[in-house]
Amino acid sequence: MKQQLREMGTVVVRVGGVSLMAVSCALFFGCGGGGTETKNTTTTTTGGSSDTGTNTDPAGNTDDPPETGTTDSKITPSTTVATGTTSKVPASGGTKKVVRVAKIPVPKKLRTTKSPAKMSQFLVKQAKSSLKKKRLDIAIPLYTGLVVARGEGSDEAFVLAQAWVAQGDYVRAVEVLDRFIVNTSDFGKRSRARRVKNNLQQASNPFAKQFRRNRNQTRRYAGMAFKKGRLAFRKKRYADAQLYFRIGAAINPNLVGFLRELGATYDKLGMNKQKIKFYYRYLRRRPFGKNAATIRKALKKTKGLLTPLTISTSMKCQELWINGQKINRVKLPMKNVLVAPGKYRGLCLNYKHNFGMFENSVVRKGKPATLAFRWTVLVNALKGPTGRIALEDARTGKMRNLPLASRMVGVVVPGNNRALKVVLTSLNRSKKVERYIKFQPGQKQVIKW
């Protein structure tokens, strides 16, 4: 990394390692280095902003994931299109791109009562203060919310890219810069962003750490956006409400209530596709949430939007999790539960039998699906001499020793019902037996010599 920075003309300051702020200085403010720039490309876009931010769910939910810098909605309070024309430049005798910006009027139904800048002003002071104090765990989420409100071509977007560089995440910084380059109407800022992007793509950072949001502060400011959105919704200012909800969702994507509120708001705005999209996302994250029944009722009005899913298990699950949500007081099988199309990941836990099993299912629109936990219980009855059991893992094919402390252990049954390798070994090593056994789901298998 030192060699890469030296080639870029970066001054490396050591404070127990490489100073990321020195890298940020080099990349953004021209303290050294620089990349090449291509000015002969003109891009036309309608802009857009992410309602989910740029982070995966730190709780470990992979179902939605959340939530990794994708643009779910192309609807923004203000949108511009950059159109390029070529004109002669007599002084140089060549040509130069002249970027002219034509503002596209915002649809009437999405016109907010105040400017997006004013509506998001409640984030500015804390965002700037956190960045100054290098509290990136607060600054990055708040600037992400500001970008949702003010646009991906705004100055806040460029600051957000700087924050990601300071965090050491060059990939996310480049993603923000890509959208900034497309959406900014300032030719000079676009050129600067391209230089920074080129530098970032040539650099690498082995010291990058996983980004974690400040839980308390992001919940606080996301909560403020939520309250403002609910107030606007009650006053029937639905354009204001959807903006506040998108800001809040960007600050803290883990608060799935924003998905529900966005669906309801787009319903009031008469934007059916957006309503379905956010209701789907809520149902995937919380298929059995307290508001899931209400959302199902709303979606059932249109035939074919929901798909039946049957969840079953061959042995009792003491705990059941679906897409990261713990399902309480549910008896299996659950037949033909209406769910949103998408990926579902279930976890069946049985502490008595020292067993845990993940199972996946892909639900396609209009095609009934199943999520089945196929497993059984193996009983260690090795006596005279006492022995232990090594069993082939049905998923990986690797052998694993079953715990001696548990006489009964849960075992995953292969989907094709193939036989699994079983090795029996006495504790004094005097006896060893190898077998292949076909386990049946739900039927206990007693192992003897």
N, C-alpha and C positions, 0 to 999 in steps of 0.2 A: 504493500500500500504506500510506503514512503516513496518508493520509486515512481509510482503513478502520480503522487502529489507533486513530486519534484519536477516531473515532466510537464505538469500543469502550471508550474511556477508558484506553487502554494507553500507558504511558510508553515512548517509543522511545529506546533508548540506542545511540548510534553508536560502533562500533569498526570502522571500515572498512566500515560498512554497517549494516543493521538487526539489532539483537540479538535472536536467536531466543529466548534465555532470558527476555527481557522479555516476549515474546509468550506463552511458556509460563506465566510468572507471572500474566499477565492472564487467561489462559484457565482455568487450573486453581486458582489460589489466591485469586482475587478481588482482585488488585491494581488492578483497574479493569474496567469493562464488565460484561457478563453478558447472558444471553439470557432468553427466556421459557421457561416450563415448562408442560407439559401433564400433569396428574396423573390424568386420567380414563381412561387406557388401561391395561389389565391384560393381560399376555401370558403364555400358558402354553407352556412349553417343556420339553424333556428335556435341554437342554444339549448340549454337544459340544465337541470340541477338534480343532485341525488337527494332523495329523502331518507336515505339510510346511512349516510356517512361512508367512511372508508375502512371500517374495521369489522373483523369477525367477532362473533359473540364470545366474550371472555369466559362465559359460563361453560363453554365447550359444546354448545349446540351446533351441530353441523347441518341441521336441516334447512337452515336459512342463512342461512347464513348469511346470518347473517350479513349478506350485508357488507359487501366488500368493494365499495367504490363504483358500483354499477349505476347507471342512470336509468331509473325506473320511469320517470315522467319527463317528457319534453315540454311540460307546461311551466312557464316561468312568468312572474309578474311583468317583466320587461324583456323583450327579445329584439336583437338586431341581426341583420345579415350584412356581411362584408362582401362588397362586389368590387373587383379590380378592373382598372382600365389602364392602357398603356399610352404614354405621351412622350414627346421628344424633350430632351434636356439639352439645350444648345451648348451650355458650358462644357459638358463632357463629351458631347457628340454622340451619346448613346441613348438608351431608353431607360425608363424607371417606372416601377409600378406605383400607381397612385391609388391608394385605398379609399374608397368612398363608402360611407355607411348609410344605409337606408333603414330607418326604423319601421318595424312591422307593428301595426297597432295591436294592443292586447285585446283579446276577445272581451266583449262587454261583461260576460259572466265572471271573468277572472280579474276584473279591475278592482283593486283594493281601494278602501276609503282614504288611506294615506299611502305615501310612497313606501316601498319596501325598505328603504334606508331608515326612515323614521320608525317603522314597525319593528325593526331589528336593533334599534339604538340601545335597548336595554342590555345587550350583550357586549357592547363596545368597550366600556370602561374596564370590565373584568378581563376581557380578552387581551387588551393592551397591557394591563398590569401583569397578567400571568405570563405573557410573552417576555416582558421586561425582566421578570424574576426567574425566567427560564423554567417556569412550571408548565412544561409542554403537555402534561397530562390533563391540564385544564385548558390551555390556550388552543390546542389543536381541535378539540371538539367544538369550542365556541366559534373559532374561525370557520369551521366547517358549516356551522349554522348560519353564520354571516354570509358565506358564499351561496348557500341555498337562497337566501333572501335577495342578495345584491347581484348575483350572477357570477358565472364562472369566468367572465372576462373582467371582473372587478379587481380593484387594488387588493381587496381582502383575499382573493384567490392567490395572488402572487405572494402575499405574506404567508398564507397557508403552506405554499410550496417551500418557503424558507423555513418554516417551523418543522416540516417533515425532514428537511436536510439536517437541521439541528438535532432532530431525533435520531438521525442516522439512517432513515428509511428513504433511500434514493428512488426506489421503485415507485412509491406513492407520490413522492415529489414530482417525478416525471409524469405520472398520471394527471396530477393537478395542472402541471404546465401544459400538457397536451390540450386539455380543455380550455385553458387560458388562451393559448395561441389561437385556437379556433374562434373563440368568442370575443376577444378584445377588439375594440375599434381603434385602438391607438397603435399606429405602425411602429413607433419607437419602442413601445413596451413589448410588442410582438417580437421585434428583432432581439431585444434583450433576453426575452424568455427563451428564444431559440438557442442563443449562445449558452445560457445556463443549462438548458436541456442537454445540449451536446456535451458539456462538461460532465454532467451527471452520468450520462450513458457511458462515458469513458472511465468513470471512477468506480470504486467498490469500497465497501465498508465492512470489514470483518468484525467490527465491534458493535454493530447494530444490535439493539435489544428489542424484545417484543414490546410493542406499545400497549399500555394499559391506561384506560381513562381513569380520572379521579372520580371514584364512585359518588361521593357526597356532592361535589360541586356540579357534576354533570346532571345528576338527578335534580338538583336544586334549580338549575337554569332550564332544563327540559321541563320541569314542573311549572316554571313560570310561563313558558311558551304554551303548555297544555292549558293552563288556566285562562290565558288570553284567548286561546282558540275556542275553548268552551263558551266563554263570554260572548265572543263574536258569533258563534253558532246560535246561541240563544237569542241574540239580536237579529238573527237572519242575515248576518253579514258573512255569507258563506265563502266568498273570495278571501276575506281576511282570515277566516278560520282555517282554510286549507293551507295558507302560507304559514301561519303559526304552527300548525301541526307538522308540516314538513320541516320547519326549523327545529322543533323539538325532537323529531325522529332522527335528524342528523346529529344532534348533540348527544343523544343516548339511544342508539338503535335497539337496545335491549328492552326498552319499555314498549311492549307490543300493543299497548292501548292506543298508540298513535296510528297503527294500521287500521284498527277498528274505526277510530274517529275520522280518518281520511276517507275510508269507504263510505261512511255515513254522509260526510260532507260532499263528496263527489256525487252521491245519490241526489242530494238536494240541488246540486248544480246541473243535474241532468246529464252528467258525464258517465254513461253506463260502463264503458270499457275500463275507466279508471276505478270506478266503484268495485267492479268484479275483481280487478287486479289486487286491490288492497284487502278486500274481504278474503280472497284466496290466501294471501300471505298471512293474514291473521289465523285462518283455520289451519294452515300448515304448522304455524308456530304453537298454537293453542287449540288443537283439535277437540279438546274437551274442556275448554275454558268456560268460565261462568257466563260469558256472552256468546259462546259458540252457537247455542240453540237459537238465539235471536238472529244471528247472521245466517244460519242455515235456513231459517224461515224466510228471510229476505231473498236468498238466492234460489230457493225452491220455486219461487214465482215464475222463474224462467226454466223451462224443462231442459234437462241435460247438463246443467252447470256443475252439479255435484255427482260424485261417483260412489257407489257402495263399496265399503271395505269390511271384510270379516277378519276379526282378530281372534286367534285360538291358541290354546296350549295343551299339550298332552299330559302335563303334570301341573300342579298348582304353583302359581307365581305369588310369592308373598308380597312382592312389589312389582308394579308394571309402570314403565316409562315409555311414552311415545313422543318422539321429536323433542326430547329434553323436558317434557312435562310429566310430572308424576300423576298417575291416574289413581284416584282414591275411590274406594268402595265400588269397585267395578268387578263384576263376575264375568269370567270368560267361559264360553265364547261370547263375543259381541258380534252379532250378525248384521251385516248390511248397514253399517254406520255410514252415513253420507259425509264424505270428505271432499276437500278440494284436490284436484289433480296435482301430482307432484311426488316427491320422494318422502318415504316414511321410514323411520328407524326406531325399532322397538327394543326394549331391554326388559328381560324377565329375570327376577332375582328370587332365589330361595335360600335363605340363610341356614335352614335346617340341614339341607343337603349340600351346603358349600358350593352353590351353583349360580352362575350368571351367564346369560346368553343374549347376544345381540342378533337381531334379525332385521332384514331390509325388505322393503316392498316399493315398487314403482307403480303408482296409480295413474292410469291413463284415462283421459276423458271418455266416458261412455263404456268403459270396460271394467266390470266388477273385478276386484283384486282381493288377495288374501295376505295376511301377515301371520304366519304360523310358527310357533315355537315347538319344534319336534325334539323332545328329549325324554330321557328315562333315568332310572336310579340304579346304580350298580351297588350290590351289597357284598362287602368283603367278608366271606365266611371261611377264610383260610385258617385252619387249625391243625395242630399236630404235624408239622411245626407251624407256628404263626408266620404269615408271609405278607408281603406288600405287593401291590399291583401297579404295573406301568401300562398305560393305555395310549393308543394312537389317537391323536387329536383329529377329529373328523374334518376340521377346517384347514389345518396346516399340514397334516400328515406326520407331525413330529410326535415322538413319544414323551409322555410326561408321567411322573410318579404321582399317584393319588395319595392324599394325606393319610397317614396312619391314624391320626386322631379321629377321623370321621369314618365310621363303619359303613355309612351309606353316602354315596357321592353322586351328584347329578352328572349325566353324560349326554352330550349332543349326539343325536342320531343323524347320520348322513341323509341327504335328500334322496339319494338313489338306493338307499338301504344296503349299501355294500358292507361287507364284514370288516371289522376293525381288529387290528393286531393287539393282542393282550399278552403281556409277559408277567408270569407269577414267579416271585423269588422269595425264598424263605429268609428270615432275618439272619439266620446263622450261615447263610450261603450254601447250605447243604442240598438244596433242591431248587431247580429252575425249570419252568414249563412255559412253552410258547403256544398260543392258540390264536384262531381267528373266529370272532363271534359276531353274528348278526343281531344287533340290538333292535328291539321293537319299541316305538314310541309309547310311553305310558305303561309299559310292562317292566316291573322290576327284574333285574338279572342278578341272580345269586351266583357268586363265583366260589367254587370249591376246588380242592386238589383233584 
